[in-house]
């Protein structure tokens, strides 16, 4: 009888913890809190981003060229492999209104942002251990700064896509007006994930290396180089189970399809991004008191 009572109490505790985790009221409270914290520290964040960009390329001959040079070179490599070597083509139709080069760029550029954000946020606290140990410093700004630094190549990549679309098509679809919303959502999503990774890494230093390997593999698990229908039907579930596929579909709707071709992806990303931001800040607030002790 006592065993059953103990198991019952554990089940009740698990259910209560789960309900607390997904509680809309509590998550809304944390969402407002994290947005307020980042807004109050926006000048500090921008100054840290400026310093990070300057120090990152200090002493290099080409300097700030590498801000857009790195993503541009990676995109050119992918385009060369898939359009020249493999000779992959997409017939331009009403459903597929643009060429294959645009399709690749629209998938790869946001993924490079994801890749850089994951790596930078995971190591953001470890790399700034001296600041974390200062009681008065707002350490929750560090993952946010890492996302903003990763945002710079994304903006450059989006500018390249826009220029290419104007040259190749002569006009831009109306969905480009949704780009500020998509970028804001991207920042929220990666900041939320980054807050979680940032508090895990001090206790498990292998996270950064796992992310680097995972993102190399992950680029082939999103619809960046192929359409989902090109995959054997038995394996298509892999694309739909990958949450970053929905992230890429939102960018494709804005920059490639020119209409909302994936409405469920928008629902998933818009709600999920700010939900993850709230959960990420909850995780950060819970663990932050122990971080300085392990750095």
N, C-alpha and C positions, 0 to 999 in steps of 0.2 A: 504493500500500500504506500509506503514511504517512497519507494522507487517511482511509482506512478505519479505521486505528488510532485517529486523532484522534476520528472520529465515534463509534467504539465506546466510547472512554473517556468522551465526553460523555454517551452514553446510560447508561453504568454510573453516572456521577456523578449524573445526573438521577434514576435509580431509587433510588440510595442516599439522596439527599436526600428523595425522596418517602416512602421507608420510615421514615426518621428522623422525618419530619413526623407520620406517622400511628402511630408506635410507641406501643402501649398503655403499655408500661413507662415510657417517657420522659414521655408525657403525664400519666400518673398521678403521676409525681414532681413535675411542674410544677403539677398540680392541688393536691396537698398543700401545695406551697410557697406558692401564691397564697392559698389558704384560711388558711394559718398567718399570712401577712403581714397580711392584712386583719383577722384576729381579734386579733392583737397590737396593732394600731393602731385598734381599734374605738372607743375612747374619743375619740381624736383625730378620727376620722371623724364621730362623732355631734356633737362640738362644732363641727366645721366645717359640718355640715348645719344645726345650730341657728343659727349665725351667718349662713349664707347665706340662710335663710328670713327672718330678721329684717331683714337688709340689703336683701333683695329688695323688701320691702314697707314699708321705713322711709319715713316722711313722707307716706304715702298715707292718705287719709281713711278708706277701708274696710279698710286694713291687711291682716291675715291672711285676711279674707274671700275674697280673690282666690285663695287656695290651692285652695279648692273652687269658687269662682265661675267661674274660667276653664273647667275641664272641664265644669261643669254647664251653662254657657251654650252651649258647643259641642254638647253632647249635645241640648239643647233645640232648637237650630237644625236639627240633622240629623233629629230626630224630627218637627219641624214640616214640613220639606221632604218627607220620604218618607211620612208618614202623613196630613198635611193637604193638601199641594199635589198630590203624586202619588197620594195615596189608596191606598197599597200596603197589602195585608192578608195575613195568614197565618192560614189556618183551623186552629184548635186541634184537634189530633188526638193519638193516642198517640205518633206520631213527632215531632210539633211541639207539645209540651205547654203552651207559654206564648205570650203575645201578641207582636205585632210590635215594640212598644215595648221589651219586655225583650230581644228579639233584637238590636235596634240598640244598646242600652246595653251589652250583653255583648260586642259586637264593638268598639264605639268606645272604651270606657273603657280596655281594655288597649292599644289602638292609640295613644291619647294618651300613655300611659306610654312606649311604644316611641319615639314621635316626640320627646318631651322628652328621653329618655335619649340618643338619637342626637345631638341638637343639643348637649346639655350636655356629654357626654363628649368630643365632637369638639374642643370649645374649652376643655376643662378645663385642659390644660397651658399653652396660650397665654394664657388669662385669668389664670393664677397664675404668670407667668414669674419673678417675684421669689422664689417658693418653690422652683421647679424649679432655680434656680441655686444654691440652698443645698445644700451637699454632704450634710448630715446629715438633710435632710428626706425622708421616704418618699414620693416622688412618685407611686408606684403607688396611693396612697390617693385621689388627686384624681379619677380616673375613677369609682372606687367611690362617692365622696361625691356625684358628679353623678347617679349612678343612684339613690342614696338620696333625694336631693332630689326627683327625678322620681317616686319611689315614693309620696310624700305624696298627690298628687292621685289616684293609683291607689287607695290605701286609702280615700280619701273617696268616689271613684266606686263602689267595691265596697260601701261602706256604703249608698249611695243605692240600688244595685241590690237589696241585701238587704232594705232597708226597703220598696221598691216590690213586691218579690216577696211579702213578708209581707202587705202590704195587698191586693194583687190576687189572690193565691192562697191566703192563709191559712196557708201552711206552707212549709218549705224542704226540698228533696230532700236525701238523705243525702250526695250528692256534695259538699256544702258543706264536709264534713270534710276534703276533699282540698285545700281552698283554701290552707292554709299551705304545702303541698308545691309547689303551682303558683306561689305568690309567690316562694318560695325559688329555684325553677327560673328564674323570670323575672329575678331579681336576678343569678343566675349567667350567664344568657345575655347580658343587656345589659352586664354588667361585662366579659365576654369581648370582645364587639364593641367596647365603649367603649375598652378598652385598645389595641386595634388602631387605632381611629380617632384616639385621643389622640396616638399616636406618628407618625401620617401627617400630621396637620394642620400641625405646625410646618414641614414641608417643602413642603406643598401647601395653602395657606391657603384655597383655593376649596372644600374639603371641606364646610365648614359650610353654604355656600350651596347646594351640590349636594344635601346631605341635606334642607335645608328644602324645596326644590322636589320632591325625591323622595318625601318623606313626604306632601306634599299630594296627589300623584298616587297614592301607595301605598295610601291609605285606600280607594280604589276597586278595588284589585287584591286585596283580602282579602274573605272572606265575611262582611262586617259589615252590609251593607244588603240582601243578596240571598242566596238559596240557590244553590249551585253548579249545580243542575239548571235554574235559570232562564236560564243563559247558553247560547248556541248551542254544540252539542257540539264544534264545531271550535275553539272558543276556550276550552273548559274547562281545557285543559292549562296556561293562564296561571295559573290559581288554584292548581293542583297543583304548579307549578314554583316558586311563591312560598313560600319557607321560613316567612314570617310567617303564612301561612294556617294552618299546623299549630299555631302558637302560639295563634291565635285559636280554633281548633277545641277545644283543650284547655280554654280558658276557657268555651267554649260547653257542653262536656260537663258541667262543674262547675256552672255557673250557669243554664243554659237547659234542656238535654236531661234532666239528672238521672240520667244513666247514661253509661257509656263508649261513646259512639256512634262515636268515631274512635280505635280502639286503636292504629293505626299512627302517628297524630299524637302519642300519648303516648310511644311508643318513640322516635320521631324527636326530640321535644323534650327528654325526660329525658336521653337519651344525648348528643344534640347540644349541649345547653346547657352541660354540664360539660366536654365535649370542646372547645367553643369557648372556654370560660373558660381551659382549660389552654393552648390555642394562642395565645390573646390574651396571656397572661402571657409565653409564650415569645417572641412578637414584641416585647413591651414590653421584656423583659430584653435582647434583642439590640440594640435601637435606642436605648435610654435614654441611653447614654453620649454620643450625638451631639446630643441634643435641646438641651441648654443652649447649645451653640455657635450654634444658628440662632435662638434666641429673643432 
